[in-house]
Amino acid sequence: MSMPFIDLAAQQRRIRRQIDAAIAGVLDSGAYVMGPQVREFEAKLAAFGQARLALSCANGTDAIALPLMAWGIGPGDAVFCPSFTFAATPEVVPWVGATPVFVDVLADTFNLDPAKLEAAIADVKARGELAPKVVIAVDLFGQPADYPAIKAICDREGLKLISDSAQGFGCTLNGHHPLHWADVATTSFFPAKPLGCYGDGGAVLTNDQELWDLMDSFRVHGKAVAPDLVGRTFDHDTKYLNTRIGMNSRLDTIQAAILIEKLAIFQEEIDLRQVVANRYAEGLEGAVLATPRVIDGGVSVWAQYVIEHANRDGLAAHLKTQGIPTAVYYPVPMHIQAPYAGFPRGAGGLPVTEAKAETVLALPMHPYLDKVDQQRVIEAILAFNG
Ligand SMILES: Cc1ncc(COP(=O)(O)O)c(C=O)c1O
């Protein structure tokens, strides 16, 4: 008997009526692009994430690219980020012509190591080839990075801070969402994310209206936005006035309408995920190399529940025979992957990242994982250990 790794169908059964009505509303209105649900969702998302503003876009990758574009990050600039992450985090940096600098992570939380970040910045400055500009911290597997420490470094060094919260949207540290420290927080609505839609989607949260306006321009082909028009008159419709080179990265109205319904139950789902995480922690205590440790004061949204095991591949194979799916995030760190191998690495390399890639294993995790199924996972792991 197999079980799903992430049970999106259980959530859909719960809110199917609301989702059907939301989609039907968009079909009836005909406003498929930038319909009123997009602005409504942005306002609700901002409120949830303790932000003044949210800007939706086509996916969580563009969400990281948009602030880089708006800040004018480009050739000769260094952007510091972890290597133990999904490709999207470093991928957007060369898009704008800048250079990702890979930094190691902490052994217990898998998130950016502030001391290694400091060393990487010092190293880049000493070499004198790149100008440090931005740090991208990732809320890996759902828990917040060490924002107070990272923010202090960014302030001292004059660096912008992006919180790549594609996996962590909804997480908090000492009651604050990541935007409390970051210049922008970005997220993804890929279906498997804690807050996912039924296709691709993403968003950037910020408290900076000027930045929001610029990103709004970049997401729609560099269109002229209100600040571009101040004090100028035109003898043509400004709708087709393009004041910068942008891209097309809008969130579909249908996805916004779906997300409004999903956001309405999101906090409850975060709480349910915590119940599941607690049951794993209790059942697996001492049975594996490590169960997840969340930063002090942190609340994870548990995008993944990742354990460590000395015989990770053996355990995964055993669980598969029991109909229990698992996944490895991430078997090959980004700094080792061919297109990224030439980019700089922080002083001392990334030994923690490389070691973690050998031991991590993600177990089934979603808000609707019931006690019986979860006990089956726990018992199968205990049985493997003998
Ligand atoms: C850490 C991280 N950043 C960025 C992304 C990119 O999101 P998307 O797939 O919506 O482009 C993802 C997810 O896929 C992710 O896990």
The ligand as an SDF file (V2000), in Angstrom:
LIG
                    3D

 16 16  0  0  0  0  0  0  0  0999 V2000
   14.5780   27.6710   -2.6940 C   0  0  0  0  0  0  0  0  0  0  0  0
   13.8160   27.8940   -3.9650 C   0  0  0  0  0  0  0  0  0  0  0  0
   13.9620   29.0630   -4.6150 N   0  0  0  0  0  0  0  0  0  0  0  0
   13.2930   29.3150   -5.7400 C   0  0  0  0  0  0  0  0  0  0  0  0
   12.4290   28.4020   -6.2860 C   0  0  0  0  0  0  0  0  0  0  0  0
   11.7890   28.7170   -7.5990 C   0  0  0  0  0  0  0  0  0  0  0  0
   10.4340   28.6820   -7.6580 O   0  0  0  0  0  0  0  0  0  0  0  0
    9.6760   28.3770   -9.0290 P   0  0  0  0  0  0  0  0  0  0  0  0
    9.7580   26.9090   -9.2810 O   0  0  0  0  0  0  0  0  0  0  0  0
    8.2850   28.8490   -8.7590 O   0  0  0  0  0  0  0  0  0  0  0  0
   10.3200   29.1890  -10.1030 O   0  0  0  0  0  0  0  0  0  0  0  0
   12.2090   27.1830   -5.6270 C   0  0  0  0  0  0  0  0  0  0  0  0
   11.2440   26.1570   -6.0640 C   0  0  0  0  0  0  0  0  0  0  0  0
   11.0630   25.5780   -6.9610 O   0  0  0  0  0  0  0  0  0  0  0  0
   12.9500   26.9100   -4.4520 C   0  0  0  0  0  0  0  0  0  0  0  0
   12.8110   25.7420   -3.7980 O   0  0  0  0  0  0  0  0  0  0  0  0
  1  2  1  0
  2  3  1  0
  2 15  2  0
  3  4  2  0
  4  5  1  0
  5  6  1  0
  5 12  2  0
  6  7  1  0
  7  8  1  0
  8  9  2  0
  8 10  1  0
  8 11  1  0
 12 13  1  0
 12 15  1  0
 13 14  2  0
 15 16  1  0
M  END
$$$$
